[in-house]
Amino acid sequence: MTQDERLDTMLNPHRAEERAAANQQVAARLRRRGLDVTGQERSEDLADLFSAVERFEAVVEARGGDLMVDDLNSTEPDDPDFVLPVRKQGEALRAYIHRIEAATARLERHP
């Protein structure tokens, strides 16, 4: 634990509980979108994943996609490019975030 983290803990003894609750909320929101997360991920990683997913979804909507149809649970999406990439078995969260970011960049050039 760094000196800053120790100081933060002294000044706010409930910080760890608040962070854990926030992680659980973000993990639940991601699971509702069909993403595989345990809730044990680092706060920063969950926040980055959530941001990446939101950016992807914003680009899908900007390109005319329907998030209710073009989602991970859809058997017949309107456009497969509008479906969030599936996390591979055993894939590190950082690698998955990078794949989502790459898919978002491709979508920005999508006709």
C-alpha positions as CSV (number, residue, x, y, z in Angstrom):
1,M,0.0,0.0,0.0
2,T,1.4,3.4,-1.0
3,Q,1.7,6.3,1.4
4,D,-1.2,8.0,-0.4
5,E,-3.4,4.9,0.0
6,R,-2.6,4.7,3.7
7,L,-3.4,8.4,4.2
8,D,-6.7,7.9,2.2
9,T,-7.6,5.0,4.5
10,M,-6.9,7.0,7.6
11,L,-9.0,10.0,6.4
12,N,-11.8,7.8,5.1
13,P,-12.0,4.4,6.8
14,H,-15.1,3.5,4.8
15,R,-13.4,4.0,1.4
16,A,-12.8,0.3,0.8
17,E,-16.4,-0.5,1.5
18,E,-17.6,2.3,-0.8
19,R,-15.2,1.1,-3.6
20,A,-16.4,-2.5,-3.2
21,A,-20.0,-1.4,-3.4
22,A,-19.3,0.7,-6.5
23,N,-17.5,-2.3,-8.1
24,Q,-20.5,-4.5,-7.5
25,Q,-22.8,-2.0,-9.1
26,V,-20.7,-1.6,-12.2
27,A,-20.2,-5.4,-12.5
28,A,-24.0,-5.9,-12.2
29,R,-24.6,-3.3,-15.0
30,L,-22.0,-5.0,-17.2
31,R,-23.6,-8.5,-16.5
32,R,-27.0,-7.1,-17.5
33,R,-25.4,-6.3,-20.9
34,G,-24.2,-9.9,-21.2
35,L,-20.6,-9.4,-20.2
36,D,-18.7,-11.9,-18.2
37,V,-17.3,-10.2,-15.1
38,T,-16.8,-11.6,-11.6
39,G,-17.0,-8.4,-9.6
40,Q,-13.5,-9.1,-8.2
41,E,-11.8,-7.1,-10.9
42,R,-9.9,-3.9,-10.0
43,S,-11.9,-0.7,-9.8
44,E,-9.9,0.9,-12.5
45,D,-10.3,-2.1,-14.9
46,L,-14.1,-2.2,-14.3
47,A,-14.3,1.5,-14.9
48,D,-12.3,1.2,-18.1
49,L,-14.4,-1.7,-19.3
50,F,-17.6,0.1,-18.6
51,S,-16.3,3.2,-20.5
52,A,-15.2,1.1,-23.4
53,V,-18.7,-0.6,-23.6
54,E,-20.4,2.7,-23.4
55,R,-18.3,4.2,-26.2
56,F,-19.0,1.1,-28.4
57,E,-22.7,1.4,-27.8
58,A,-22.7,5.1,-28.5
59,V,-21.0,4.4,-31.9
60,V,-23.5,1.7,-32.6
61,E,-26.4,4.0,-32.0
62,A,-24.8,6.8,-34.0
63,R,-24.6,4.4,-37.0
64,G,-28.3,3.5,-36.6
65,G,-27.9,0.3,-34.6
66,D,-30.5,-0.9,-32.1
67,L,-29.0,-2.0,-28.8
68,M,-32.1,-4.1,-28.1
69,V,-31.5,-6.1,-31.2
70,D,-27.7,-5.9,-31.6
71,D,-26.7,-7.3,-28.2
72,L,-24.7,-10.2,-27.0
73,N,-27.8,-12.3,-26.4
74,S,-29.3,-11.7,-29.8
75,T,-29.6,-14.7,-32.1
76,E,-30.3,-12.5,-35.1
77,P,-28.7,-9.1,-34.8
78,D,-29.5,-6.5,-37.6
79,D,-25.7,-6.1,-38.1
80,P,-23.2,-8.5,-36.5
81,D,-20.7,-5.6,-36.5
82,F,-22.9,-3.8,-34.0
83,V,-22.7,-6.6,-31.5
84,L,-20.1,-6.2,-28.7
85,P,-17.3,-8.6,-29.0
86,V,-17.6,-11.7,-26.8
87,R,-15.0,-12.1,-24.1
88,K,-12.9,-15.2,-24.9
89,Q,-12.5,-17.9,-22.3
90,G,-9.7,-16.9,-20.0
91,E,-9.1,-13.6,-21.7
92,A,-7.5,-11.0,-19.5
93,L,-9.8,-8.0,-18.9
94,R,-7.2,-5.5,-20.3
95,A,-7.0,-7.6,-23.6
96,Y,-10.8,-7.6,-23.8
97,I,-11.0,-3.9,-23.3
98,H,-8.5,-3.4,-26.1
99,R,-10.6,-5.6,-28.4
100,I,-13.7,-3.6,-27.6
101,E,-11.7,-0.4,-28.4
102,A,-10.5,-1.8,-31.7
103,A,-14.1,-2.9,-32.6
104,T,-15.3,0.7,-31.8
105,A,-12.6,2.2,-34.0
106,R,-13.7,-0.2,-36.9
107,L,-17.3,0.9,-36.3
108,E,-16.4,4.5,-36.6
109,R,-15.5,3.7,-40.2
110,H,-18.5,1.5,-40.8
111,P,-20.8,2.6,-43.6
